[in-house]
Amino acid sequence: MSDMKWKEVKLGEVITFNPHDNISKKQVGKKIAMEKIKPFTKFIEDYELAEFNGGMKFKNGDTILARITPCLENGKTSQVTILDD
């Protein structure tokens, strides 16, 4: 067994929750509806362009997951790699 010791830290010290990204209302952006995420796939394959009217924002490298149980149980999680930086 390894001699590594675990260090206890607050979660906010190792990840960033809801980082501030700027997108204005009515600005056209990539929208990912839950039906566009295929179960048990690592990356997003499909999206639509739509005016931003509120909702979750994300950036490349983020992992998105469903906020409703049936989607989460069915493997609806993906990593964002589709944005033009």
C-alpha positions in Angstrom: 0.0 0.0 0.0 1.2 3.5 -0.7 2.5 5.9 2.0 0.5 8.8 0.5 -1.4 10.9 3.0 -4.6 12.7 2.1 -4.9 16.3 2.8 -8.4 17.6 3.8 -9.4 20.8 2.0 -12.5 22.7 1.2 -14.0 21.8 -2.2 -13.8 25.4 -3.3 -10.0 25.3 -2.9 -9.6 22.7 -5.7 -12.4 23.6 -8.1 -14.2 26.7 -9.2 -18.0 26.8 -9.0 -19.9 28.8 -11.6 -17.0 30.9 -12.9 -18.0 34.3 -14.2 -18.2 34.3 -18.0 -19.7 37.1 -19.9 -22.5 36.5 -22.4 -25.1 39.1 -22.9 -28.8 38.4 -23.2 -29.8 38.2 -26.8 -26.3 37.2 -27.8 -26.2 34.1 -30.0 -24.4 31.2 -28.4 -24.2 27.4 -28.4 -27.1 25.8 -26.5 -27.0 22.2 -25.3 -30.4 20.7 -24.6 -30.4 17.5 -22.6 -31.8 15.5 -25.5 -28.6 16.5 -27.5 -26.4 14.6 -24.9 -26.1 11.0 -25.7 -25.9 8.6 -22.7 -22.5 7.5 -21.6 -20.5 9.6 -24.1 -17.6 11.8 -23.1 -18.0 14.7 -25.4 -21.0 16.7 -26.8 -21.7 15.9 -30.4 -24.6 18.1 -31.1 -25.9 21.6 -30.1 -28.0 24.4 -31.5 -27.4 28.1 -31.9 -29.8 30.3 -30.0 -30.1 33.7 -28.3 -29.0 33.6 -24.7 -32.0 34.4 -22.4 -30.6 33.1 -19.2 -29.6 29.7 -17.8 -26.4 27.9 -17.1 -23.1 29.1 -18.7 -20.2 26.9 -19.4 -16.7 26.9 -21.0 -14.5 24.4 -22.6 -13.2 21.9 -20.1 -16.3 22.0 -17.9 -18.2 18.9 -17.2 -22.0 19.3 -17.4 -24.5 17.0 -15.9 -28.3 16.8 -15.6 -30.0 18.4 -12.7 -32.8 15.9 -12.9 -32.4 12.4 -11.6 -33.5 10.3 -14.6 -31.0 12.0 -17.0 -28.2 11.6 -14.5 -29.0 8.0 -13.9 -29.0 7.4 -17.6 -25.5 8.7 -18.1 -26.3 12.2 -19.3 -23.0 13.8 -18.5 -20.4 15.3 -21.0 -17.3 17.4 -21.2 -17.6 20.7 -23.0 -15.2 21.0 -26.0 -17.4 22.7 -28.6 -16.9 26.4 -27.9 -14.8 28.7 -30.0 -12.5 30.4 -27.6 
